[in-house]
Amino acid sequence: MKEQTKETKQVKKTTATKKTTTAKKTVETKKTTAAKKTAEQKTVVAKDKNDLTKLIKAAIKKNGKNCDLNFIDVSKVTDMSDLFANSEFNGDISKWDVSNVVNMKAMFAWSAFNGDVCKWNVSKVKDMMGMFLRTPFNGDISEWDVSNVSNMQQMFEESAFNGDISKWNVSNVSIMSCLFQYSNFNGDISKWNVSNVTDMSSMFCNSQFDGDVSKWDVSNVTDMSNMFSETQFNGDLSKWDVSKVADMTGMFDGSEFNGDVSKWNVSNVTDMRNMFANSKFQGNIDKWNVSLECNVSELFYGSDNEEYVPKWKIFDVSAKNVVAQNRNHLDALIRAAITKNGDKCDLNFIDVSKITDMESLFCYKDFNGDISKWDVSNVTDMSHMFRESQFNGDISKWNVSNVTNMKLMFKNSIFNGDISGWDVSNVETMSEMFASSKFQGNLDKWNVSKNVDMSDMFADSPLKKKTPKWYKE
């Protein structure tokens, strides 16, 4: 009987254990099923951008800026522009299906985002302008398919990004202006196909970039203004086809560049202002074919090559009489003459009869040479012309009858010449014309229109106490 009792107890214990195990499994199964159902219930489909924005705001409000947003199904969304712009969000969106998105413009601009988006399918995206502008983002996006993107303007501007994007297919991109401006980027992009890019203005401006771009096809680029400004870049650009470029303003301003660009075709460039200013460039570009319409002011200002005047037609002052074809040509001729003969040189060899604009012509300049014989009869604007300059020459016989603007013309200057016989009958504004200047000549005979603006015309000048008879405050 005792043995049977033991056996009976053992059977009961075994049965109880089985029941307990079965019960546990049942509970676990129910929990797993419930968890799955709960997870399934949590998935929310965003109908469009507006709907998505509301869902994101609600989730962040409930769970914080580092929350997981993968519960949102974004597969129907096509526009994600400015989605997280100016936000503190830095949560998880790694599993988002963005395969239908076409616009990611400024998506994370000025945000705190630095999350994982490496597996995103961005193959339909066309606009990535400012996508990571001013962000700490430095994630892996090396495998992104950007083959349909046309706009990458400011994409990484002022960002921390310095990842590998060497394999990106950028063949459809046309705008790359400010792409890496003020960024840490210095990666390998030597094999990029940039043949469709037209705008590279400020592309690497103030960035850390010093990579190899020697083999780039830039034959369609029209704007390279400030492209390498304030950079350490000193790479090989000798074989670049820049024949379509129109704007090279400040292209190497403040840079370390000193490469060979002697064979560049710059015949279509219309603006070269400050192109090599404050740079290390000391190359010879005498053979460049620069048009007379090109603005070459301050070309080498503050650079290691500041005194260099290329042997271009626009700078040719060898003839006894040179007709200034336009304002840019005039500026170039003046610079060449002053560089060659000094600030007191005779500029009467320049025929200025075609010029209509002389605004700021000698502003802040040390020039005090001879321009007494200039034919300025077609000039309409002389505003700021001698402002804060050292000019005090003879311009008494100038025909200024067509001038309408003399605003600040002699402000803060030392000029005190005879201009009593000038015909100023067509001038519309003389505001601050002699303000803070040394001028104290007699202007009583001037025929000044009743409607002319004379505000502060003689402010802080000798004539303030003895104004002309026609002057009205």
C-alpha positions as CSV (number, residue, x, y, z in Angstrom):
1,M,0.0,0.0,0.0
2,K,2.8,2.3,0.8
3,E,4.4,1.7,-2.6
4,Q,1.1,2.3,-4.4
5,T,0.8,5.5,-2.5
6,K,4.2,6.7,-3.6
7,E,3.4,5.8,-7.2
8,T,0.1,7.6,-7.0
9,K,1.8,10.7,-5.6
10,Q,4.5,10.6,-8.4
11,V,1.8,10.3,-11.1
12,K,-0.1,13.3,-9.6
13,K,3.1,15.3,-9.4
14,T,4.0,14.5,-13.0
15,T,0.5,15.4,-14.1
16,A,0.6,18.6,-12.2
17,T,3.9,19.6,-13.7
18,K,2.6,18.9,-17.2
19,K,-0.5,21.0,-16.5
20,T,1.7,23.8,-15.2
21,T,4.0,23.7,-18.2
22,T,1.0,23.6,-20.6
23,A,-0.6,26.5,-18.8
24,K,2.7,28.5,-19.0
25,K,2.9,27.8,-22.7
26,T,-0.7,28.8,-23.2
27,V,-0.1,32.1,-21.3
28,E,3.1,32.8,-23.3
29,T,1.4,32.0,-26.5
30,K,-1.5,34.4,-25.6
31,K,1.0,37.1,-24.6
32,T,2.9,36.7,-27.9
33,T,-0.3,36.8,-29.9
34,A,-1.4,39.8,-27.9
35,A,1.9,41.5,-28.4
36,K,1.7,40.9,-32.2
37,K,-1.8,42.2,-32.3
38,T,-0.8,45.3,-30.3
39,A,2.2,45.8,-32.6
40,E,-0.1,45.5,-35.6
41,Q,-2.5,47.9,-34.1
42,K,0.2,50.5,-33.6
43,T,1.1,50.7,-37.3
44,V,-0.5,53.9,-38.7
45,V,-0.6,54.8,-42.3
46,A,0.1,58.4,-43.2
47,K,-2.1,59.5,-46.0
48,D,0.0,62.5,-47.1
49,K,2.5,65.0,-45.8
50,N,-0.1,66.9,-43.6
51,D,-1.2,63.7,-42.0
52,L,2.4,62.6,-41.4
53,T,3.2,65.9,-39.8
54,K,0.4,65.5,-37.3
55,L,1.4,62.0,-36.5
56,I,5.0,63.0,-35.9
57,K,4.0,65.9,-33.7
58,A,1.7,63.7,-31.6
59,A,4.4,61.0,-31.2
60,I,7.1,63.5,-30.2
61,K,4.8,65.2,-27.7
62,K,4.0,61.9,-26.1
63,N,7.3,60.1,-26.3
64,G,9.9,62.8,-26.7
65,K,12.3,64.0,-29.3
66,N,14.2,60.7,-29.5
67,C,11.2,58.6,-30.0
68,D,10.7,55.7,-32.5
69,L,8.6,56.7,-35.5
70,N,8.9,53.5,-37.4
71,F,5.3,52.7,-36.5
72,I,4.2,55.2,-39.1
73,D,3.8,53.8,-42.6
74,V,5.0,56.5,-44.9
75,S,4.8,54.6,-48.2
76,K,2.0,56.8,-49.5
77,V,3.9,60.1,-48.9
78,T,5.5,61.8,-51.8
79,D,6.6,65.1,-50.2
80,M,8.8,65.3,-47.2
81,S,10.1,68.8,-47.7
82,D,10.8,70.6,-44.4
83,L,9.5,67.6,-42.4
84,F,11.9,67.9,-39.5
85,A,13.3,71.4,-40.3
86,N,14.2,73.4,-37.2
87,S,13.2,70.5,-34.9
88,E,15.1,68.7,-32.1
89,F,14.0,65.3,-33.4
90,N,16.8,62.7,-33.4
91,G,14.8,59.5,-33.1
92,D,14.5,56.3,-35.1
93,I,13.1,56.5,-38.7
94,S,15.5,53.8,-40.1
95,K,12.7,51.6,-41.3
96,W,10.7,54.1,-43.2
97,D,9.6,53.2,-46.7
98,V,10.4,56.4,-48.6
99,S,10.4,54.8,-52.0
100,N,7.6,57.1,-53.3
101,V,9.0,60.3,-52.0
102,V,10.1,62.9,-54.7
103,N,10.8,65.9,-52.6
104,M,13.1,66.0,-49.6
105,K,14.0,69.6,-49.8
106,A,15.2,71.0,-46.4
107,M,13.9,67.8,-44.8
108,F,16.3,68.0,-41.8
109,A,17.5,71.5,-42.2
110,W,18.6,73.3,-39.0
111,S,17.6,70.1,-37.0
112,A,19.3,67.9,-34.5
113,F,18.9,64.8,-36.6
114,N,21.8,62.3,-36.9
115,G,20.0,59.0,-37.1
116,D,20.3,56.0,-39.3
117,V,18.9,56.3,-42.8
118,C,21.3,54.1,-44.6
119,K,18.7,51.7,-46.0
120,W,16.4,54.3,-47.3
121,N,15.2,53.9,-51.0
122,V,15.5,57.4,-52.3
123,S,15.5,56.4,-56.0
124,K,12.5,58.7,-56.8
125,V,13.7,61.8,-55.1
126,K,14.3,64.8,-57.4
127,D,14.9,67.6,-54.9
128,M,17.4,67.3,-52.0
129,M,18.1,71.1,-51.7
130,G,19.2,71.9,-48.2
131,M,18.3,68.4,-46.9
132,F,21.0,68.4,-44.2
133,L,21.7,72.1,-44.0
134,R,23.2,73.1,-40.7
135,T,22.8,69.6,-39.1
136,P,25.1,67.3,-37.1
137,F,24.3,64.6,-39.6
138,N,27.2,62.4,-40.5
139,G,25.5,59.0,-41.1
140,D,26.1,56.4,-43.7
141,I,24.3,57.2,-47.0
142,S,26.9,55.7,-49.3
143,E,24.5,53.3,-50.9
144,W,21.8,55.8,-51.7
145,D,20.5,55.9,-55.2
146,V,20.4,59.6,-56.1
147,S,20.2,59.0,-59.8
148,N,17.0,61.1,-60.2
149,V,18.0,64.0,-58.1
150,S,18.4,67.3,-60.1
151,N,18.9,69.8,-57.2
152,M,21.5,69.4,-54.5
153,Q,21.9,73.1,-53.7
154,Q,23.0,73.5,-50.0
155,M,22.5,69.9,-49.3
156,F,25.3,69.6,-46.8
157,E,25.9,73.3,-46.2
158,E,27.3,74.0,-42.7
159,S,26.8,70.3,-41.8
160,A,29.1,67.8,-40.0
161,F,28.9,65.4,-42.9
162,N,32.1,63.9,-44.1
163,G,30.9,60.4,-45.2
164,D,31.6,58.3,-48.3
165,I,29.5,59.4,-51.3
166,S,32.1,58.4,-53.9
167,K,29.8,56.0,-55.7
168,W,26.8,58.4,-56.0
169,N,25.3,58.7,-59.5
170,V,24.8,62.5,-59.8
171,S,24.5,62.5,-63.5
172,N,21.0,64.2,-63.4
173,V,22.0,66.9,-61.0
174,S,22.0,70.4,-62.5
175,I,22.4,72.6,-59.4
176,M,25.2,72.0,-56.9
177,S,25.6,75.6,-55.6
178,C,26.6,75.8,-52.0
179,L,26.6,72.0,-51.8
180,F,29.4,71.7,-49.3
181,Q,29.7,75.3,-48.3
182,Y,31.0,75.8,-44.7
183,S,31.0,72.0,-44.2
184,N,33.6,69.5,-43.0
185,F,33.4,67.5,-46.2
186,N,36.6,66.4,-47.7
187,G,35.7,63.0,-49.2
188,D,36.4,61.4,-52.5
189,I,34.1,62.6,-55.3
190,S,36.7,62.4,-58.1
191,K,34.6,60.0,-60.2
192,W,31.4,62.0,-60.0
193,N,29.6,62.6,-63.4
194,V,28.9,66.3,-63.2
195,S,28.4,66.7,-66.9
196,N,24.8,68.1,-66.5
197,V,25.6,70.6,-63.7
198,T,25.2,74.3,-64.7
199,D,25.6,75.9,-61.3
200,M,28.6,75.3,-59.0
201,S,28.6,78.7,-57.3
202,S,30.0,78.5,-53.7
203,M,30.1,74.7,-54.0
204,F,33.1,74.3,-51.8
205,C,33.2,77.9,-50.3
206,N,34.7,77.9,-46.8
207,S,34.8,74.1,-46.7
208,Q,37.5,71.7,-45.8
209,F,37.6,70.2,-49.3
210,D,40.9,69.7,-51.0
211,G,40.1,66.6,-53.1
212,D,40.8,65.6,-56.7
213,V,38.3,67.0,-59.2
214,S,40.8,67.2,-62.1
215,K,38.8,64.9,-64.4
216,W,35.4,66.4,-63.9
217,D,33.4,67.3,-67.0
218,V,32.4,70.9,-66.2
219,S,31.6,71.8,-69.8
220,N,28.0,72.8,-69.1
221,V,28.7,74.9,-66.0
222,T,27.8,78.6,-66.4
223,D,28.3,79.8,-62.8
224,M,31.5,79.2,-60.8
225,S,31.4,82.3,-58.6
226,N,33.0,81.8,-55.2
227,M,33.4,78.1,-55.9
228,F,36.7,77.6,-54.0
229,S,36.5,80.8,-52.0
230,E,38.3,80.7,-48.6
231,T,39.4,77.0,-49.1
232,Q,42.7,75.1,-48.8
233,F,42.0,73.8,-52.3
234,N,45.0,73.7,-54.6
235,G,44.2,70.8,-57.0
236,D,44.7,70.4,-60.7
237,L,42.1,72.2,-62.8
238,S,44.3,72.7,-65.9
239,K,42.1,70.5,-68.2
240,W,38.8,71.9,-67.2
241,D,36.5,73.0,-70.0
242,V,35.1,76.3,-68.7
243,S,34.0,77.6,-72.1
244,K,30.4,78.1,-71.0
245,V,31.1,79.8,-67.7
246,A,29.8,83.4,-67.5
247,D,30.4,84.1,-63.8
248,M,33.8,83.6,-62.0
249,T,33.3,86.3,-59.4
250,G,35.5,85.5,-56.3
251,M,36.1,82.0,-57.6
252,F,39.4,81.6,-55.7
253,D,39.0,84.6,-53.4
254,G,41.0,83.9,-50.2
255,S,42.1,80.5,-51.3
256,E,45.4,78.6,-51.4
257,F,45.0,77.9,-55.1
258,N,48.0,78.4,-57.3
259,G,47.4,75.9,-60.0
260,D,47.9,76.1,-63.8
261,V,44.8,77.6,-65.5
262,S,46.7,79.3,-68.3
263,K,44.9,77.4,-71.1
264,W,41.4,78.0,-69.9
265,N,38.9,79.3,-72.4
266,V,37.3,82.2,-70.6
267,S,35.9,84.0,-73.6
268,N,32.3,83.8,-72.3
269,V,33.0,85.1,-68.8
270,T,31.4,88.4,-68.1
271,D,32.3,88.8,-64.4
272,M,35.7,88.1,-62.8
273,R,35.5,90.5,-59.9
274,N,37.8,89.5,-57.0
275,M,38.5,86.2,-58.8
276,F,41.9,85.8,-57.3
277,A,41.6,88.4,-54.6
278,N,43.4,87.6,-51.3
279,S,44.6,84.3,-52.8
280,K,48.0,82.7,-53.3
281,F,47.7,82.6,-57.0
282,Q,50.7,83.7,-59.0
283,G,50.2,82.0,-62.3
284,N,50.4,83.6,-65.8
285,I,47.1,84.1,-67.5
286,D,48.3,86.4,-70.3
287,K,46.8,84.2,-73.0
288,W,43.3,84.3,-71.7
289,N,40.8,85.7,-74.2
290,V,38.9,88.2,-72.0
291,S,36.1,90.2,-73.6
292,L,35.9,94.0,-73.2
293,E,32.5,93.5,-71.5
294,C,34.0,91.5,-68.6
295,N,34.1,93.0,-65.2
296,V,37.7,92.5,-64.0
297,S,37.7,94.9,-61.0
298,E,39.7,94.0,-58.0
299,L,40.9,90.9,-59.9
300,F,44.0,90.3,-57.8
301,Y,43.1,92.6,-54.9
302,G,45.1,91.7,-51.8
303,S,46.7,88.7,-53.4
304,D,50.3,87.6,-53.9
305,N,49.8,88.8,-57.5
306,E,48.3,92.2,-56.8
307,E,50.5,94.2,-59.2
308,Y,50.1,91.8,-62.1
309,V,48.3,93.2,-65.1
310,P,47.6,90.5,-67.7
311,K,48.3,91.3,-71.3
312,W,44.7,91.4,-72.2
313,K,43.0,93.8,-74.7
314,I,40.8,95.1,-71.9
315,F,44.0,96.2,-70.0
316,D,45.8,97.6,-73.1
317,V,46.8,101.2,-72.5
318,S,49.6,101.3,-75.0
319,A,47.7,103.4,-77.6
320,K,47.5,107.2,-77.6
321,N,43.7,107.0,-77.6
322,V,41.6,104.1,-76.3
323,V,37.9,104.1,-76.5
324,A,36.3,102.7,-73.3
325,Q,33.5,100.5,-74.7
326,N,31.7,100.1,-71.5
327,R,32.0,100.7,-67.7
328,N,33.9,97.4,-67.1
329,H,36.4,98.3,-69.9
330,L,36.8,101.8,-68.3
331,D,37.6,100.3,-64.9
332,A,40.1,98.0,-66.4
333,L,41.9,100.7,-68.3
334,I,42.1,102.9,-65.2
335,R,43.6,100.1,-63.2
336,A,46.1,99.3,-65.8
337,A,47.2,102.9,-66.2
338,I,47.5,103.5,-62.5
339,T,49.4,100.3,-62.0
340,K,51.8,101.2,-64.8
341,N,52.2,105.0,-64.2
342,G,51.0,105.7,-60.6
343,D,48.1,107.5,-59.0
344,K,49.0,110.9,-60.5
345,C,48.9,109.6,-64.1
346,D,47.2,111.3,-67.1
347,L,44.0,109.4,-68.1
348,N,43.0,111.8,-70.9
349,F,44.0,109.1,-73.4
350,I,40.9,107.2,-72.5
351,D,37.8,108.2,-74.6
352,V,34.9,108.0,-72.2
353,S,32.3,109.4,-74.6
354,K,30.4,106.1,-74.6
355,I,30.1,105.8,-70.9
356,T,26.8,106.6,-69.1
357,D,27.6,105.3,-65.6
358,M,30.5,106.7,-63.5
359,E,29.0,105.7,-60.2
360,S,31.8,105.2,-57.6
361,L,34.5,105.4,-60.3
362,F,37.2,106.8,-58.0
363,C,35.4,106.1,-54.7
364,Y,38.0,105.3,-51.9
365,K,40.8,105.6,-54.5
366,D,44.1,107.5,-54.1
367,F,44.0,108.7,-57.7
368,N,44.7,112.4,-58.3
369,G,45.8,112.5,-61.9
370,D,44.5,114.4,-65.0
371,I,41.0,113.7,-66.3
372,S,40.3,117.3,-67.3
373,K,39.6,116.6,-71.0
374,W,37.2,113.7,-70.5
375,D,34.0,113.9,-72.5
376,V,31.4,113.0,-69.9
377,S,28.4,114.5,-71.9
378,N,26.6,111.1,-72.0
379,V,27.0,110.3,-68.3
380,T,23.8,110.2,-66.3
381,D,25.1,108.8,-63.0
382,M,28.0,110.4,-61.0
383,S,26.8,109.3,-57.6
384,H,29.7,108.4,-55.2
385,M,32.1,109.2,-58.0
386,F,34.9,110.9,-55.9
387,R,33.5,109.8,-52.5
388,E,36.3,109.6,-49.9
389,S,38.9,109.9,-52.6
390,Q,42.2,111.9,-52.9
391,F,41.1,113.6,-56.2
392,N,41.5,117.3,-56.4
393,G,42.1,117.8,-60.1
394,D,40.6,120.2,-62.7
395,I,37.2,119.2,-64.0
396,S,35.9,122.7,-64.6
397,K,35.1,122.2,-68.3
398,W,33.2,119.0,-67.9
399,N,29.8,118.9,-69.6
400,V,27.5,117.3,-67.0
401,S,24.3,118.5,-68.6
402,N,22.9,115.0,-68.8
403,V,23.7,113.9,-65.3
404,T,20.6,113.2,-63.1
405,N,22.3,111.7,-60.1
406,M,25.1,113.4,-58.1
407,K,24.3,111.8,-54.7
408,L,27.3,111.7,-52.4
409,M,29.5,112.6,-55.4
410,F,32.2,114.4,-53.3
411,K,31.3,113.1,-49.8
412,N,34.2,113.0,-47.4
413,S,36.6,114.0,-50.2
414,I,39.4,116.6,-50.4
415,F,38.1,118.0,-53.7
416,N,37.9,121.8,-53.8
417,G,38.1,122.6,-57.5
418,D,36.2,125.1,-59.6
419,I,32.9,123.7,-60.8
420,S,31.0,126.9,-60.8
421,G,30.2,126.8,-64.5
422,W,28.6,123.3,-64.5
423,D,25.2,122.8,-66.0
424,V,23.3,120.8,-63.4
425,S,19.8,121.7,-64.7
426,N,18.9,118.0,-65.1
427,V,20.2,116.7,-61.8
428,E,17.4,115.2,-59.7
429,T,19.3,114.3,-56.5
430,M,22.2,116.1,-54.8
431,S,21.7,114.6,-51.4
432,E,25.0,114.6,-49.4
433,M,26.8,115.7,-52.5
434,F,29.4,117.6,-50.5
435,A,28.7,116.2,-47.0
436,S,31.8,116.1,-44.8
437,S,34.0,117.3,-47.7
438,K,36.6,120.1,-48.0
439,F,34.7,121.8,-50.8
440,Q,34.0,125.6,-50.3
441,G,33.7,126.8,-53.9
442,N,31.1,129.3,-55.2
443,L,28.0,127.6,-56.7
444,D,25.6,130.6,-56.8
445,K,25.3,130.4,-60.6
446,W,24.2,126.8,-60.7
447,N,20.7,126.4,-62.3
448,V,19.2,123.9,-59.9
449,S,15.8,122.4,-60.4
450,K,13.1,123.2,-57.9
451,N,12.4,119.5,-57.4
452,V,16.0,118.4,-56.8
453,D,16.7,116.4,-53.6
454,M,19.2,118.5,-51.6
455,S,18.9,116.6,-48.3
456,D,22.2,117.0,-46.3
457,M,23.9,118.4,-49.4
458,F,26.4,120.4,-47.4
459,A,26.2,118.6,-44.0
460,D,29.4,119.0,-41.9
461,S,31.1,120.9,-44.8
462,P,32.5,124.5,-45.0
463,L,29.5,125.5,-47.2
464,K,27.0,124.5,-44.4
465,K,27.5,128.0,-43.0
466,K,27.5,129.8,-46.3
467,T,25.2,127.9,-48.7
468,P,24.4,128.9,-52.3
469,K,21.5,131.3,-52.9
470,W,19.3,128.6,-54.4
471,Y,19.8,126.1,-51.6
472,K,16.8,125.0,-49.6
473,E,16.9,122.7,-46.5
